[in-house]
């Protein structure tokens, strides 16, 4: 199994990027909701068709695991708290080299 950490820039409140997961290209959108004080993530096909949207980023949670979709990659997304505090990330705590990270676990390799 291969693990891929999503390349989230902790300085951006909203961002999107394309990433290769299980040999297929997907689009990820991550945004900070200042009213809720939480991050939300969306997963889209390469052509920006929504697979799943607006999932709240919570440490210890497996994103999209409960949903069935033929468009979904075969692996799963884990929200990992590197300090094992298991509390939601604040505005600058999600991303590369930060306390909370999102990792894709490829179950096909």
HULINVEN-V975734 format. One record per pair of residues at least 12 apart in sequence whose C-alpha atoms are under 6 Angstrom apart, sorted by the first residue. I is the first residue (numbers start at 1). J is the second residue. Records with the same first field share a line. If there is no record, write none. Layout:
BEGIN
I = J + J
END
This chain:
BEGIN
1 = 106 + 107 + 109
2 = 106
3 = 104 + 105
4 = 103 + 104
5 = 102 + 103
6 = 102 + 103
8 = 95 + 96
9 = 95
10 = 92 + 94 + 95
13 = 31 + 32
14 = 30 + 31
15 = 29 + 30
16 = 28 + 29
25 = 46
26 = 44 + 45 + 46
27 = 44 + 45 + 46
28 = 42 + 43
29 = 41 + 42
39 = 56 + 57
40 = 54 + 55 + 56 + 57
41 = 54 + 55
42 = 54
58 = 88
59 = 79 + 80 + 81 + 86
60 = 79
61 = 79
62 = 77 + 78
63 = 77
75 = 105 + 106 + 107
76 = 104 + 105
77 = 103 + 104
78 = 102 + 103
79 = 101 + 102
80 = 100 + 101
81 = 99 + 100
82 = 99
END
